[in-house]
Amino acid sequence: MKVLVLGATGATGRLIVSKAVAKGYEVVALVRSKAKADLAGVELVEGDARDPAALTRALAGCDAVISSLGTAMSPFREVTLLSTATRALVGVMADQNIRRLVCITGLGAGDSRGHGGFFFDRLFLPLMLRKVYEDKDRQEDAIRASTLDWTIVRPTVLNDKPARGHVKALTDLSGVHGGTIARSDVAEFVVQQLTADTWLRKAPLITW
């Protein structure tokens, strides 16, 4: 399998790349600068994830896409990167008949809002992450409106602890009020979704 990874140089993206390579997948990463992307065993394509021409180059010969695009906290400035890149990606994937998309958003996106616990729901998200999560919602809407075979993965708060090797994945969020999970476990779950149909066209929240 040949897989394009967006957001490959981020903390979670790097783990996704290493796990995909370890499984024997051929990995392509679309990066802003080849010189700054030290990703072993990966084909690098330079360009902007919002640019359909760059996405077209990067997707050549690919069978699937993982998007782990992220953006910095932006309390005041409008955020559009995630939705703009995702709309472009969905269009190019459809043009090239590439069906499988696994995309990371986060707890607080879509119908998972209100399940992050008091501090996250009442303080952190509205004060620091509101603009980011508004764009995550638009990103998810673009994926859901597509005809792709998609899975949206919503991790709880990420940490850099050692992997536990298992996660709880659920769409019934009754009783969920926050949580945390290792980036490594998120990366493993995301790569598994390339070949699993359990969560096809669903948006599981994953946590420990």
Buried (B, 14 or more C-beta within 10 A) or exposed (E): BBBBBBBBBBEBBBBBBBBBBEBEBBBBBBBEEEEEBEBEEBBBBBBBBBBBEBBBBBBEEBBBBBBBBBBEEBEEEEBBBBBBBBBBBBBBBEEBEBBBBBBBBBBBBBEBBBBBBEEBBEEBBEEEBBBBBBBBBBBBBBBEEBEBBBBBBBBBBBBEEEBEEEBEBBEEBEEBEBBEBBBBBBBBBBBBBBEEEEBEEEBBBBBB
